[in-house]
């Protein structure tokens, strides 16, 4: 009986872990007023959003990406903020997409 109890406890723990998954790093959703093309720099972005989750290149331009996702038993939400930089380290362009309910209400 004791063995069955341990097995059931472990099974429930494994199922609970499998149902709740977080990816990336949580970060505040950007507001268009926070980011100014050719003005906002990398240091300002790090202060506002923390360290980027990924860095890379897009047509030779340095890019930083912040990503956060959560998956539960009945839902999956993600948000993705990508910034492309000028050679001088200021924002050249950016995009933000999200299906978090608060962002969906705010951005519609």
N, C-alpha and C positions, 0 to 999 in steps of 0.2 A: 504493500500500500504506500509506503514511504517513497519507493522508487517511482510509482505512478504519479504521485504528487509533484516530485521533482521534474519529471518529464513534462507534465502539463504546465508547470510554471515556466519552464524553458520554452515550450512551444508558444505560450502566450507572449512571452518577451520577444521572441523572434518575430512573431506576427506584428506586434506593436512597432518594432523597429522597421519592419518592411513597409508599413503603412505611412510612416512619417519620414520624409526625406527633405533635407534642405541642401541646396546647391549654391555655390558662389558665396558672396558676402552681402549681408544686408547693408543698404545705403539709402539715404533719403532721396526721394524722387526729385529731379531737378525742376525748377521753375524757369520759364523762358527769360524772366527778368534777371536771373542770376548769371547768365552766360552771355557775354558780348563777343561777337565775332571780331577777330583781330585785336582784342583787348585782354580778355580773360586768359590767364596763363596757367601752366601746370601746377604751380604752387597753390594758386587759388582753388583749383579743382581738388587738389589733395586735401585742403582745409575743409572744403564743403562736403566731399564725398568719401574721403579716406583713400587708401592706396587702391589703385586699379586692380581688378581681378586678373586681367590679361593685358598684354601690350603686344603690338605688332606693327605691320606696315600695310598701307593701302595705296597702291600706285606710287610707292616711294615715300609717302607721307607717314610719319609716325602716328600710331593710333593707340588710344587707351580705351579699355572697356571695363565697365562695372556691370556685373550680372548677379541677379539673385532669383532663386526659384524655390518653390515649396510644393511638395506633392504630398497629399493626404489620401485617405481612403476614397474620398468623393470629390476631390478637387486638385487642380494643378494651376498654380499662378507663377508668372515670371515677369521680371522687368529687366530691361537691357538698355544701357546708356553707353553710347560709343562716341568718342571725340576724335576728330582728325586734326592734326596740328600743322601750322605753318612752320617753316624752317626756324623762325625765331622763338618757337615754343608757345605761341598764342593759338587760340582756337581758330581753326580754318572752317570747320563745319562740325555738326553734331547731330545725333538722332537719339530719340528716346521712345521706347515702346513698352507697354505694360498691359497686363490684364488683371492687375490687382484692383479690387473693387473701388478703393478710394481714388486711384488714378483714372479708372474708367469714368467715374462720376465727374472728376475735375476736368478731364481733357475732352469730353464729348461736347 
